[in-house]
Amino acid sequence: MKVKFINVGSNNMNWTANLQSLSFRELERQIKSKGALMSRTLDFIFDEESQKGNIIVGVFRKVGEFEVVETTS
């Protein structure tokens, strides 16, 4: 599946990546590999209906967004 990352981190990085699945590990790996965030307390909130999500650090601080733009069958 193709996932678009939007305004991630203090540098507001944007990129698109092909992921095997929409799992915590896949999302975290993508963010860490880009150097967009160094926080150890990452979390993700995803809305199935809109296919959009938020990237959270700590308990409540939104530091970016992601969106599924293409799924593979």
MDTraj code that builds the backbone (N, CA, C; nanometers):
import mdtraj as md
import numpy as np

residues = "MET LYS VAL LYS PHE ILE ASN VAL GLY SER ASN ASN MET ASN TRP THR ALA ASN LEU GLN SER LEU SER PHE ARG GLU LEU GLU ARG GLN ILE LYS SER LYS GLY ALA LEU MET SER ARG THR LEU ASP PHE ILE PHE ASP GLU GLU SER GLN LYS GLY ASN ILE ILE VAL GLY VAL PHE ARG LYS VAL GLY GLU PHE GLU VAL VAL GLU THR THR SER".split()
xyz = np.array([
    [0.0841, -0.1177, 0.0000],
    [0.0000, 0.0000, 0.0000],
    [0.0881, 0.1233, 0.0000],
    [0.0366, 0.2291, -0.0570],
    [0.1098, 0.3545, -0.0642],
    [0.0557, 0.4490, 0.0435],
    [0.1476, 0.4998, 0.1266],
    [0.1107, 0.5879, 0.2373],
    [0.1847, 0.7201, 0.2227],
    [0.1110, 0.8259, 0.2353],
    [0.1675, 0.9614, 0.2275],
    [0.1849, 1.0151, 0.3692],
    [0.3052, 1.0612, 0.4003],
    [0.3354, 1.1224, 0.5291],
    [0.3375, 1.2729, 0.5099],
    [0.2699, 1.3452, 0.5993],
    [0.2460, 1.4885, 0.5792],
    [0.2900, 1.5676, 0.7014],
    [0.3752, 1.6679, 0.6785],
    [0.4201, 1.7612, 0.7832],
    [0.4676, 1.6900, 0.9099],
    [0.5619, 1.5988, 0.8925],
    [0.6109, 1.5186, 1.0050],
    [0.7319, 1.5863, 1.0706],
    [0.7239, 1.6009, 1.2019],
    [0.8347, 1.6562, 1.2785],
    [0.8486, 1.8064, 1.2681],
    [0.9533, 1.8576, 1.3325],
    [0.9728, 2.0030, 1.3362],
    [1.0107, 2.0603, 1.1999],
    [1.0606, 1.9740, 1.1094],
    [1.0949, 2.0201, 0.9746],
    [0.9798, 2.0033, 0.8754],
    [0.8653, 1.9588, 0.9243],
    [0.7465, 1.9394, 0.8395],
    [0.7784, 1.8595, 0.7133],
    [0.8407, 1.7437, 0.7323],
    [0.8795, 1.6590, 0.6193],
    [0.7579, 1.5928, 0.5550],
    [0.7630, 1.5784, 0.4232],
    [0.6576, 1.5134, 0.3448],
    [0.7216, 1.4093, 0.2542],
    [0.6612, 1.2906, 0.2452],
    [0.7082, 1.1886, 0.1533],
    [0.6005, 1.0819, 0.1377],
    [0.6181, 0.9991, 0.0364],
    [0.5279, 0.8870, 0.0115],
    [0.6099, 0.7587, 0.0163],
    [0.5541, 0.6538, 0.0765],
    [0.6265, 0.5275, 0.0903],
    [0.5348, 0.4102, 0.0606],
    [0.5942, 0.3025, 0.0113],
    [0.5219, 0.1764, -0.0082],
    [0.5431, 0.0903, 0.1156],
    [0.4349, 0.0527, 0.1820],
    [0.4410, -0.0289, 0.3023],
    [0.3737, -0.1631, 0.2774],
    [0.4241, -0.2668, 0.3449],
    [0.3626, -0.3994, 0.3353],
    [0.2275, -0.4015, 0.4050],
    [0.2201, -0.3310, 0.5183],
    [0.0953, -0.3254, 0.5949],
    [0.0926, -0.1949, 0.6736],
    [-0.0218, -0.1629, 0.7260],
    [-0.0367, -0.0408, 0.8048],
    [-0.0230, -0.0776, 0.9525],
    [0.0952, -0.1210, 0.9901],
    [0.1208, -0.1625, 1.1276],
    [0.2066, -0.0585, 1.1993],
    [0.2061, -0.0674, 1.3312],
    [0.2882, 0.0235, 1.4108],
    [0.4341, 0.0149, 1.3673],
    [0.4855, -0.1073, 1.3539],
    [0.6268, -0.1269, 1.3173],
    [0.6605, -0.0665, 1.1815],
    [0.5734, -0.0846, 1.0847],
    [0.5976, -0.0290, 0.9501],
    [0.5984, 0.1233, 0.9527],
    [0.5005, 0.1813, 1.0210],
    [0.4939, 0.3280, 1.0299],
    [0.6151, 0.3831, 1.1056],
    [0.6477, 0.3214, 1.2177],
    [0.7612, 0.3670, 1.2973],
    [0.8919, 0.3551, 1.2185],
    [0.9112, 0.2446, 1.1518],
    [1.0333, 0.2237, 1.0724],
    [1.0485, 0.3320, 0.9652],
    [0.9386, 0.3645, 0.9011],
    [0.9416, 0.4651, 0.7960],
    [0.9816, 0.6021, 0.8525],
    [0.9228, 0.6385, 0.9648],
    [0.9511, 0.7681, 1.0264],
    [1.0953, 0.7754, 1.0766],
    [1.1419, 0.6693, 1.1411],
    [1.2794, 0.6672, 1.1940],
    [1.3814, 0.6660, 1.0806],
    [1.3541, 0.5926, 0.9733],
    [1.4500, 0.5839, 0.8625],
    [1.4676, 0.7186, 0.7922],
    [1.3659, 0.8010, 0.7939],
    [1.3747, 0.9347, 0.7333],
    [1.4385, 1.0359, 0.8277],
    [1.4527, 0.9989, 0.9549],
    [1.5073, 1.0923, 1.0527],
    [1.4109, 1.2043, 1.0866],
    [1.2829, 1.1802, 1.0622],
    [1.1824, 1.2843, 1.0848],
    [1.1565, 1.3068, 1.2333],
    [1.1652, 1.2008, 1.3128],
    [1.1419, 1.2100, 1.4579],
    [1.2393, 1.1191, 1.5307],
    [1.2827, 1.1619, 1.6465],
    [1.3712, 1.0789, 1.7279],
    [1.3025, 1.0313, 1.8555],
    [1.1817, 1.0716, 1.8777],
    [1.1093, 1.0365, 1.9993],
    [1.0921, 0.8861, 2.0136],
    [1.1006, 0.8380, 2.1366],
    [1.0791, 0.6959, 2.1649],
    [0.9336, 0.6672, 2.1980],
    [0.8534, 0.7706, 2.2101],
    [0.7137, 0.7531, 2.2506],
    [0.6181, 0.7840, 2.1362],
    [0.6399, 0.7212, 2.0238],
    [0.5523, 0.7406, 1.9077],
    [0.4219, 0.6642, 1.9253],
    [0.3161, 0.7212, 1.8721],
    [0.1886, 0.6520, 1.8659],
    [0.1168, 0.6978, 1.7405],
    [0.0217, 0.6182, 1.6965],
    [-0.0515, 0.6479, 1.5737],
    [-0.2006, 0.6312, 1.5987],
    [-0.2771, 0.7241, 1.5457],
    [-0.4230, 0.7159, 1.5510],
    [-0.4706, 0.7121, 1.4064],
    [-0.5534, 0.6128, 1.3725],
    [-0.5968, 0.5951, 1.2338],
    [-0.7479, 0.5839, 1.2262],
    [-0.8058, 0.6558, 1.1308],
    [-0.9495, 0.6509, 1.1061],
    [-0.9743, 0.5681, 0.9794],
    [-1.0322, 0.4513, 0.9967],
    [-1.0570, 0.3589, 0.8848],
    [-1.1415, 0.4218, 0.7743],
    [-1.2414, 0.4970, 0.8136],
    [-1.3343, 0.5537, 0.7157],
    [-1.2664, 0.6535, 0.6227],
    [-1.1909, 0.7467, 0.6796],
    [-1.1254, 0.8490, 0.5978],
    [-0.9908, 0.8036, 0.5433],
    [-0.9372, 0.6924, 0.5999],
    [-0.8052, 0.6409, 0.5636],
    [-0.6931, 0.7401, 0.5949],
    [-0.7150, 0.8211, 0.6998],
    [-0.6170, 0.9205, 0.7435],
    [-0.5837, 0.8989, 0.8897],
    [-0.4640, 0.9411, 0.9279],
    [-0.4239, 0.9235, 1.0662],
    [-0.3326, 1.0340, 1.1142],
    [-0.3085, 1.0352, 1.2444],
    [-0.2203, 1.1325, 1.3079],
    [-0.1030, 1.0604, 1.3721],
    [0.0099, 1.1288, 1.3742],
    [0.1288, 1.0794, 1.4425],
    [0.1400, 1.1583, 1.5719],
    [0.1512, 1.0855, 1.6824],
    [0.1493, 1.1466, 1.8152],
    [0.2787, 1.1127, 1.8887],
    [0.3334, 1.2096, 1.9637],
    [0.4436, 1.1803, 2.0561],
    [0.3978, 1.2177, 2.1961],
    [0.4585, 1.1505, 2.2942],
    [0.4118, 1.1723, 2.4301],
    [0.2715, 1.1166, 2.4416],
    [0.1858, 1.1910, 2.5042],
    [0.0487, 1.1454, 2.5229],
    [-0.0468, 1.2127, 2.4256],
    [-0.0174, 1.3349, 2.3868],
    [-0.1170, 1.4121, 2.3132],
    [-0.0629, 1.5023, 2.2027],
    [0.0670, 1.5127, 2.1840],
    [0.1215, 1.6114, 2.0892],
    [0.1256, 1.5568, 1.9467],
    [0.0465, 1.6170, 1.8590],
    [0.0428, 1.5771, 1.7185],
    [0.1652, 1.6349, 1.6472],
    [0.2406, 1.5460, 1.5797],
    [0.3631, 1.5896, 1.5127],
    [0.3633, 1.5546, 1.3641],
    [0.2482, 1.5183, 1.3122],
    [0.2383, 1.4865, 1.1705],
    [0.1120, 1.4085, 1.1396],
    [0.0962, 1.3802, 1.0103],
    [-0.0204, 1.3065, 0.9632],
    [0.0239, 1.2023, 0.8620],
    [-0.0628, 1.1054, 0.8366],
    [-0.0396, 1.0104, 0.7295],
    [-0.1727, 0.9743, 0.6659],
    [-0.1652, 0.9289, 0.5426],
    [-0.2865, 0.8977, 0.4668],
    [-0.2582, 0.7825, 0.3715],
    [-0.3482, 0.6853, 0.3698],
    [-0.3377, 0.5756, 0.2743],
    [-0.3909, 0.6296, 0.1415],
    [-0.3040, 0.6335, 0.0401],
    [-0.3454, 0.6890, -0.0886],
    [-0.3699, 0.5815, -0.1946],
    [-0.3207, 0.4590, -0.1651],
    [-0.3427, 0.3493, -0.2595],
    [-0.3273, 0.2174, -0.1853],
    [-0.4205, 0.1281, -0.2054],
    [-0.4102, -0.0036, -0.1431],
    [-0.3882, -0.1084, -0.2519],
    [-0.3237, -0.2153, -0.2137],
    [-0.3025, -0.3261, -0.3078],
    [-0.4021, -0.4363, -0.2760],
    [-0.4523, -0.4983, -0.3774],
    [-0.5531, -0.6026, -0.3585],
    [-0.4920, -0.7375, -0.3386],
])
top = md.Topology()
chain = top.add_chain()
for i, resn in enumerate(residues, 1):
    res = top.add_residue(resn, chain, resSeq=i)
    for name in ("N", "CA", "C"):
        top.add_atom(name, md.element.get_by_symbol(name[0]), res)
traj = md.Trajectory(xyz[None], top)
